[in-house]
């Protein structure tokens, strides 16, 4: 049997032992008063000439009988289920059965109480108990059959072997009781094993149901997030397209009316169109990177990179957006930090972190630091903005998640998900600490020497156009064909 089946089997046994102990306590209690009644009605008085007194059998039923039943009853009530209790009960029951045989004058019919008691001991389903009881019966029959035969057989001089005949019938009954007890134990073991198996199956099914419920909830959340993403994506894509469409319509209307379009106005239109096109390209790039991160196919091309200079470049690119929000960047002083990383991807990481600090920084200063200890490089970006609620900290790096009051803030909810994918692909880690309403701090840790699983050589992407992969090979991007653009 396995461990659980053994526990169930033991519990079942103990339940039976305790229940049977209490049943015998009740039986002994009733037998005690039955013995007194038998003694009183059969031989209430003893006579000496004209004088009478209470017969000794009555006193024997009260005092000797009380002595015999008191200990078994006490143990059954205060220590039920213990192995000693049931063996004491077996001894007490057989001694009191012998007393009843004596009180009834050794009548042969009274001996059936002995056989009945042996049958009752089968309730324990412990074959050792009837063996103990039978040993007491054999000893009692031998001693009284030899020295006081009238007490047990009702005659003064029975055959010398009569006690052995009685004991033989007791042994005959014991054989069946022992076999029945062993079969019952085997059935109890089988029941315990089946119950253990059923419990295991029930636990597995409950676990499967819980997992399915979790999957269902996750799917529901994913579908909800997908719907939200599609809605946001549609809005984010529609905004630049609408802007370009309006600019184009205004320009076309001006041309149709025969009015001259000034180079300044045309330049503004082209600048706005270029800005919106780049915005669209960024959205498409984010969606492509999101797909690559999900499939684990984000390419990393390693080269020597200096992080402080990289951050200076990214800060310059984000400065106009920061100025529009009233945000200032403070890059703390420190030594140069060199390592082998993918510069293009790390620029994405820095851009996402700084852009987030602008969006959620509430126009307050953003502190940036770069440190290295020879093994690990750390980039820390700390803002003093909205902060993140504790219950949302675990969600910030999940796809489509835009925690907090961010409905008025543009974005697809992919930036930090992609950022984490890039950092993970470098063998690093990213973490966030935040106090709601006070600000947030993002820490990126990168190994300064990449292992071979992510260290690869490839063409540098730090000097090419950020979205050059969307331009057909052999063609240069033309953003402003006006004569002024060549100056």
C-alpha positions as CSV (number, residue, x, y, z in Angstrom):
1,X,0.0,0.0,0.0
2,X,1.1,3.6,-0.6
3,X,1.5,6.0,2.3
4,X,-2.0,7.5,1.9
5,X,-3.7,4.0,1.8
6,X,-1.8,3.1,5.0
7,X,-3.1,6.2,6.7
8,X,-6.7,5.5,5.6
9,X,-6.4,1.8,6.6
10,X,-5.1,2.8,10.1
11,X,-7.9,5.4,10.5
12,X,-10.5,2.8,9.6
13,X,-9.0,0.3,12.0
14,X,-8.9,2.8,14.9
15,X,-12.5,3.7,14.2
16,X,-13.5,0.0,14.5
17,X,-11.4,-0.5,17.6
18,X,-12.9,2.5,19.4
19,X,-16.4,1.7,18.5
20,X,-16.1,-2.0,19.5
21,X,-14.4,-1.0,22.8
22,X,-17.4,1.1,23.7
23,X,-19.8,-1.7,22.7
24,X,-18.1,-4.1,25.1
25,X,-18.1,-1.5,27.8
26,X,-21.9,-1.4,27.5
27,X,-22.1,-5.2,27.3
28,X,-20.0,-5.6,30.5
29,X,-22.1,-3.0,32.3
30,X,-25.3,-4.9,31.4
31,X,-23.8,-8.2,32.3
32,X,-22.8,-7.0,35.7
33,X,-26.4,-6.2,36.7
34,X,-27.6,-9.4,34.9
35,X,-25.2,-11.4,37.1
36,X,-26.5,-9.8,40.3
37,X,-30.1,-10.5,39.2
38,X,-29.3,-14.1,38.4
39,X,-27.6,-14.6,41.8
40,X,-30.5,-13.0,43.6
41,X,-33.3,-15.0,41.9
42,X,-31.6,-18.4,41.9
43,X,-30.1,-18.4,45.4
44,X,-30.8,-15.2,47.3
45,X,-30.4,-16.7,50.8
46,X,-28.3,-19.2,52.6
47,X,-29.6,-21.1,55.7
48,X,-27.9,-22.3,58.8
49,X,-30.7,-24.0,60.8
50,X,-33.3,-21.4,61.3
51,X,-31.1,-18.5,60.5
52,X,-30.8,-17.1,56.9
53,X,-28.4,-14.6,55.3
54,X,-27.6,-13.2,51.9
55,X,-26.2,-16.0,49.8
56,X,-22.5,-15.8,49.0
57,X,-23.3,-15.9,45.2
58,X,-25.0,-12.5,45.6
59,X,-21.9,-11.0,47.2
60,X,-19.7,-12.6,44.5
61,X,-21.9,-11.1,41.8
62,X,-21.5,-7.7,43.3
63,X,-17.9,-7.5,44.5
64,X,-16.1,-10.1,42.4
65,X,-18.2,-9.2,39.3
66,X,-17.6,-5.5,39.9
67,X,-13.8,-6.1,40.2
68,X,-13.8,-8.0,36.9
69,X,-15.7,-5.4,34.8
70,X,-14.4,-2.2,36.3
71,X,-11.0,-2.1,34.6
72,X,-12.2,-3.0,31.1
73,X,-15.1,-0.5,31.3
74,X,-12.7,2.2,32.5
75,X,-10.2,1.6,29.7
76,X,-12.9,1.4,27.1
77,X,-14.2,4.8,28.2
78,X,-10.9,6.7,28.7
79,X,-8.5,4.9,26.4
80,X,-10.5,3.4,23.5
81,X,-8.7,2.0,20.5
82,X,-5.5,1.1,22.3
83,X,-4.2,-2.5,21.9
84,X,-4.1,-3.1,25.6
85,X,-7.7,-2.0,26.0
86,X,-9.1,-4.6,23.8
87,X,-7.0,-7.4,25.3
88,X,-8.1,-6.4,28.8
89,X,-11.7,-6.4,27.6
90,X,-11.2,-9.9,26.2
91,X,-9.8,-11.1,29.6
92,X,-12.6,-9.4,31.6
93,X,-15.4,-10.6,29.3
94,X,-14.3,-14.3,29.6
95,X,-13.8,-14.1,33.3
96,X,-17.2,-12.6,33.8
97,X,-18.7,-15.3,31.4
98,X,-17.0,-17.9,33.7
99,X,-18.6,-16.2,36.8
100,X,-22.1,-16.4,35.1
101,X,-21.6,-20.1,34.5
102,X,-20.8,-20.5,38.2
103,X,-23.8,-18.4,39.3
104,X,-26.1,-20.6,37.2
105,X,-24.8,-23.8,38.7
106,X,-22.5,-24.9,35.8
107,X,-25.5,-25.5,33.4
108,X,-24.2,-26.6,30.0
109,X,-26.5,-24.0,28.3
110,X,-24.7,-21.2,30.0
111,X,-21.5,-22.0,28.2
112,X,-23.0,-20.5,25.1
113,X,-22.1,-17.1,26.5
114,X,-18.5,-18.0,25.9
115,X,-19.1,-18.9,22.2
116,X,-21.2,-15.8,21.8
117,X,-18.4,-13.6,23.3
118,X,-15.9,-15.1,20.9
119,X,-18.2,-14.2,18.0
120,X,-18.5,-10.6,19.3
121,X,-14.7,-10.4,19.4
122,X,-14.7,-10.8,15.7
123,X,-16.1,-7.2,15.5
124,X,-12.5,-6.0,16.3
125,X,-11.2,-7.6,13.1
126,X,-8.1,-8.4,15.1
127,X,-7.5,-12.1,15.3
128,X,-5.2,-11.7,18.3
129,X,-8.1,-10.7,20.6
130,X,-10.1,-14.0,20.3
131,X,-6.8,-15.9,20.8
132,X,-6.3,-14.0,24.1
133,X,-9.9,-14.7,25.1
134,X,-9.6,-18.4,24.2
135,X,-6.4,-18.7,26.3
136,X,-8.4,-17.4,29.4
137,X,-11.2,-19.9,28.7
138,X,-8.8,-22.8,28.4
139,X,-7.0,-21.9,31.6
140,X,-10.3,-21.4,33.4
141,X,-11.8,-24.7,32.2
142,X,-8.6,-26.6,33.1
143,X,-8.3,-25.2,36.7
144,X,-12.0,-25.4,37.6
145,X,-12.5,-28.6,35.7
146,X,-9.7,-30.2,37.7
147,X,-10.2,-28.6,41.2
148,X,-13.8,-27.5,41.3
149,X,-15.8,-29.2,38.5
150,X,-19.2,-28.5,39.9
151,X,-18.6,-24.8,39.5
152,X,-18.1,-25.1,35.7
153,X,-19.7,-28.4,34.7
154,X,-22.5,-28.7,37.4
155,X,-21.3,-32.2,38.5
156,X,-19.0,-33.3,41.2
157,X,-16.9,-35.9,39.2
158,X,-17.0,-35.3,35.5
159,X,-14.7,-37.1,33.0
160,X,-11.1,-35.9,33.3
161,X,-11.0,-34.9,29.7
162,X,-14.2,-32.9,29.6
163,X,-12.4,-29.5,30.0
164,X,-10.3,-30.5,26.9
165,X,-13.5,-31.2,24.9
166,X,-14.9,-27.8,25.7
167,X,-11.6,-26.1,24.8
168,X,-11.5,-28.0,21.5
169,X,-14.9,-26.5,20.6
170,X,-13.6,-23.1,21.4
171,X,-10.5,-23.7,19.2
172,X,-12.9,-24.9,16.4
173,X,-14.7,-21.6,16.6
174,X,-11.5,-19.6,16.7
175,X,-10.4,-21.1,13.4
176,X,-13.3,-19.5,11.6
177,X,-13.0,-16.2,13.5
178,X,-9.3,-15.9,12.7
179,X,-9.9,-16.7,9.0
180,X,-12.8,-14.2,8.9
181,X,-10.6,-11.5,10.6
182,X,-7.8,-11.9,8.1
183,X,-10.2,-11.8,5.1
184,X,-11.8,-8.7,6.6
185,X,-8.4,-7.0,7.0
186,X,-7.6,-7.8,3.4
187,X,-10.9,-6.2,2.3
188,X,-10.2,-3.2,4.4
189,X,-6.8,-2.8,2.8
190,X,-8.4,-3.0,-0.7
191,X,-10.9,-0.4,0.3
192,X,-8.1,1.9,1.6
193,X,-6.2,1.4,-1.7
194,X,-9.3,2.2,-3.8
195,X,-10.1,5.2,-1.6
196,X,-6.5,6.4,-1.9
197,X,-6.7,6.0,-5.7
198,X,-10.0,7.8,-5.9
199,X,-8.6,10.7,-3.7
200,X,-5.6,10.9,-6.0
201,X,-7.8,11.0,-9.1
202,X,-10.0,13.6,-7.4
203,X,-7.0,15.7,-6.6
204,X,-5.7,15.5,-10.1
205,X,-9.1,16.3,-11.5
206,X,-9.4,19.3,-9.1
207,X,-5.9,20.4,-10.2
208,X,-6.8,20.0,-13.8
209,X,-10.0,21.9,-13.3
210,X,-8.1,24.7,-11.5
211,X,-5.6,24.8,-14.3
212,X,-8.3,24.9,-16.9
213,X,-10.1,27.6,-15.0
214,X,-6.8,29.6,-14.8
215,X,-6.3,29.0,-18.6
216,X,-9.9,30.2,-19.2
217,X,-9.2,33.3,-17.1
218,X,-5.9,33.9,-18.9
219,X,-7.6,33.5,-22.2
220,X,-10.4,35.9,-21.2
221,X,-7.8,38.4,-20.1
222,X,-5.8,37.8,-23.3
223,X,-8.9,38.3,-25.4
224,X,-9.8,41.4,-23.4
225,X,-6.2,42.7,-23.8
226,X,-6.3,41.8,-27.5
227,X,-9.5,43.8,-28.0
228,X,-8.0,46.7,-26.1
229,X,-4.8,46.4,-28.1
230,X,-6.7,46.4,-31.4
231,X,-8.7,49.4,-30.3
232,X,-5.5,51.3,-29.3
233,X,-3.6,50.1,-32.3
234,X,-6.4,51.3,-34.6
235,X,-6.4,54.7,-32.9
236,X,-2.6,55.0,-33.0
237,X,-2.5,54.1,-36.7
238,X,-5.5,56.3,-37.5
239,X,-4.1,59.4,-35.9
240,X,-1.0,59.9,-38.2
241,X,-2.9,58.7,-41.2
242,X,-5.6,61.3,-40.5
243,X,-3.1,64.0,-40.0
244,X,-1.3,63.1,-43.3
245,X,-4.7,62.9,-45.1
246,X,-5.7,66.4,-43.8
247,X,-2.4,67.9,-44.9
248,X,-2.7,66.3,-48.3
249,X,-6.3,67.5,-48.8
250,X,-5.4,71.0,-47.8
251,X,-2.5,71.1,-50.2
252,X,-4.6,69.6,-53.0
253,X,-7.3,72.1,-52.4
254,X,-4.8,75.0,-52.5
255,X,-3.4,73.6,-55.8
256,X,-6.8,73.2,-57.4
257,X,-7.7,76.7,-56.5
258,X,-4.7,77.8,-58.5
259,X,-3.0,79.3,-55.5
260,X,0.7,79.2,-55.2
261,X,2.1,77.0,-52.4
262,X,5.0,78.7,-50.7
263,X,8.2,76.7,-50.1
264,X,7.8,77.3,-46.3
265,X,4.3,75.9,-46.2
266,X,5.4,72.9,-48.4
267,X,8.4,72.4,-46.1
268,X,6.1,72.3,-43.0
269,X,3.8,69.9,-44.8
270,X,6.7,67.6,-45.6
271,X,8.1,67.8,-42.1
272,X,4.7,66.9,-40.6
273,X,4.3,64.1,-43.1
274,X,7.8,62.8,-42.3
275,X,7.0,63.0,-38.6
276,X,3.8,61.0,-39.0
277,X,5.5,58.5,-41.3
278,X,8.2,57.9,-38.8
279,X,5.5,57.5,-36.1
280,X,3.8,54.8,-38.2
281,X,7.1,53.1,-38.8
282,X,7.8,53.1,-35.0
283,X,4.4,51.5,-34.4
284,X,5.0,48.8,-37.1
285,X,8.5,48.2,-35.7
286,X,7.1,47.7,-32.2
287,X,4.6,45.2,-33.5
288,X,7.3,43.3,-35.4
289,X,9.6,43.3,-32.4
290,X,6.6,42.1,-30.3
291,X,6.1,39.2,-32.6
292,X,9.9,38.4,-32.6
293,X,10.0,38.5,-28.8
294,X,7.0,36.1,-28.5
295,X,8.6,33.6,-30.9
296,X,12.1,34.0,-29.3
297,X,13.5,35.1,-32.7
298,X,14.8,38.6,-31.7
299,X,18.2,38.9,-33.4
300,X,21.1,40.3,-31.5
301,X,24.2,41.6,-33.2
302,X,27.0,42.3,-30.7
303,X,29.7,44.9,-31.0
304,X,31.7,47.1,-28.7
305,X,29.3,49.7,-27.2
306,X,29.8,52.5,-24.7
307,X,26.6,52.9,-22.7
308,X,27.1,56.5,-21.5
309,X,27.6,57.8,-25.1
310,X,24.6,55.7,-26.2
311,X,22.4,57.3,-23.6
312,X,23.6,60.8,-24.5
313,X,22.5,60.1,-28.1
314,X,19.1,58.8,-27.0
315,X,18.6,61.8,-24.7
316,X,19.3,64.2,-27.6
317,X,16.7,62.4,-29.7
318,X,14.1,62.5,-27.0
319,X,14.9,66.1,-25.9
320,X,12.2,67.8,-28.1
321,X,9.5,65.5,-26.8
322,X,10.8,66.1,-23.2
323,X,10.8,69.9,-23.8
324,X,7.1,69.7,-24.9
325,X,6.2,68.0,-21.6
326,X,8.4,70.2,-19.5
327,X,10.7,67.3,-18.5
328,X,14.4,67.6,-18.0
329,X,17.0,64.8,-18.1
330,X,19.9,64.6,-15.6
331,X,22.6,62.1,-16.6
332,X,24.8,61.6,-13.5
333,X,28.5,61.8,-13.9
334,X,30.5,58.6,-14.0
335,X,33.1,56.6,-15.9
336,X,32.6,55.2,-19.4
337,X,31.1,51.8,-19.4
338,X,32.1,49.5,-22.3
339,X,30.7,46.1,-23.2
340,X,29.6,43.9,-26.2
341,X,26.0,44.5,-26.9
342,X,23.6,45.2,-29.7
343,X,23.7,49.0,-29.9
344,X,20.5,49.3,-32.0
345,X,18.5,47.2,-29.5
346,X,19.9,49.0,-26.5
347,X,18.9,52.3,-28.1
348,X,15.4,50.8,-28.2
349,X,15.6,50.0,-24.5
350,X,16.8,53.4,-23.6
351,X,14.3,55.1,-25.8
352,X,11.4,53.1,-24.3
353,X,12.5,53.9,-20.8
354,X,13.0,57.6,-21.4
355,X,9.8,57.9,-23.4
356,X,7.9,56.3,-20.5
357,X,9.5,58.7,-18.1
358,X,8.3,61.6,-20.2
359,X,4.8,60.2,-20.6
360,X,4.3,59.4,-16.9
361,X,6.8,61.8,-15.3
362,X,4.3,64.6,-14.9
363,X,6.8,67.1,-16.3
364,X,9.3,66.6,-13.4
365,X,13.0,65.9,-13.7
366,X,14.2,62.4,-14.7
367,X,17.5,61.1,-13.3
368,X,19.6,58.7,-15.4
369,X,22.8,56.9,-14.2
370,X,25.2,54.4,-15.8
371,X,27.5,52.2,-13.7
372,X,29.6,49.1,-14.2
373,X,31.7,46.9,-11.9
374,X,33.6,44.9,-14.6
375,X,31.0,42.1,-14.7
376,X,27.6,43.9,-14.8
377,X,26.6,47.2,-16.3
378,X,23.6,49.0,-14.8
379,X,21.3,51.6,-16.3
380,X,19.0,53.3,-13.9
381,X,16.1,55.6,-15.0
382,X,14.2,57.3,-12.1
383,X,11.3,59.7,-12.5
384,X,9.2,61.6,-10.1
385,X,5.9,61.0,-11.8
386,X,2.7,59.1,-11.3
387,X,4.3,55.9,-9.9
388,X,2.8,52.4,-10.1
389,X,0.3,50.9,-7.7
390,X,1.7,47.8,-5.8
391,X,-0.9,45.5,-7.4
392,X,0.2,46.6,-10.9
393,X,4.0,46.2,-10.4
394,X,3.9,42.6,-11.7
395,X,2.1,43.6,-14.8
396,X,4.3,46.3,-16.2
397,X,6.4,44.0,-18.4
398,X,3.4,42.1,-19.8
399,X,2.2,42.7,-23.3
400,X,-0.7,45.1,-23.9
401,X,-0.5,46.3,-20.3
402,X,-0.9,50.0,-19.7
403,X,-1.2,50.3,-15.9
404,X,-2.6,53.2,-14.0
405,X,-4.5,56.2,-15.3
406,X,-3.1,55.9,-18.8
407,X,-6.1,56.2,-21.1
408,X,-5.1,59.7,-22.1
409,X,-1.5,58.6,-22.9
410,X,-0.7,57.2,-26.3
411,X,1.0,53.9,-26.9
412,X,0.3,50.2,-27.6
413,X,1.4,48.8,-24.3
414,X,4.3,46.9,-26.0
415,X,7.3,49.1,-25.1
416,X,8.3,47.5,-21.7
417,X,7.4,44.0,-23.0
418,X,9.8,44.5,-25.9
419,X,12.4,46.1,-23.6
420,X,12.3,43.1,-21.3
421,X,12.6,40.7,-24.3
422,X,15.7,42.6,-25.5
423,X,17.3,42.6,-22.0
424,X,16.6,38.9,-21.6
425,X,18.1,38.2,-25.0
426,X,21.3,39.9,-23.8
427,X,21.3,37.6,-20.7
428,X,20.4,40.5,-18.4
429,X,17.5,41.4,-16.3
430,X,15.2,44.4,-15.8
431,X,13.4,45.4,-12.6
432,X,11.2,48.1,-11.4
433,X,10.5,49.7,-8.0
434,X,7.8,52.3,-7.5
435,X,5.8,54.2,-4.9
436,X,2.4,55.2,-6.1
437,X,2.2,59.0,-6.5
438,X,6.0,59.5,-5.9
439,X,7.7,58.0,-8.9
440,X,9.3,54.9,-10.4
441,X,12.8,53.5,-10.9
442,X,13.7,51.1,-13.7
443,X,17.0,49.2,-13.5
444,X,18.5,47.4,-16.4
445,X,21.4,45.0,-15.6
446,X,23.5,43.7,-18.5
447,X,26.5,41.3,-18.5
448,X,29.6,43.1,-19.7
449,X,30.9,39.9,-21.3
450,X,28.1,38.0,-23.1
451,X,28.1,34.2,-23.3
452,X,28.3,32.4,-26.6
453,X,24.5,31.8,-26.7
454,X,23.8,35.5,-27.3
455,X,27.2,36.8,-28.5
456,X,27.3,37.0,-32.2
457,X,28.9,39.1,-34.9
458,X,27.0,40.9,-37.5
459,X,26.8,44.1,-39.4
460,X,26.6,47.2,-37.1
461,X,23.1,48.7,-37.0
462,X,24.0,51.7,-35.0
463,X,24.8,53.9,-38.0
464,X,22.0,52.9,-40.3
465,X,18.5,54.4,-40.4
466,X,16.4,53.1,-37.5
467,X,13.7,51.8,-39.9
468,X,15.8,51.1,-43.0
469,X,14.5,47.5,-43.0
470,X,11.3,48.9,-44.5
471,X,13.1,50.4,-47.5
472,X,13.7,48.2,-50.5
473,X,17.3,47.3,-51.2
474,X,19.2,49.6,-53.5
475,X,16.9,52.5,-53.0
476,X,17.7,55.5,-50.7
477,X,15.0,57.1,-48.7
478,X,13.8,60.4,-50.1
479,X,12.1,62.4,-47.4
480,X,12.2,65.9,-48.9
481,X,12.7,66.2,-52.7
482,X,12.7,70.1,-52.7
483,X,15.7,72.0,-53.9
484,X,16.3,73.3,-50.4
485,X,16.8,69.7,-49.1
486,X,20.1,69.4,-51.0
487,X,21.6,72.5,-49.3
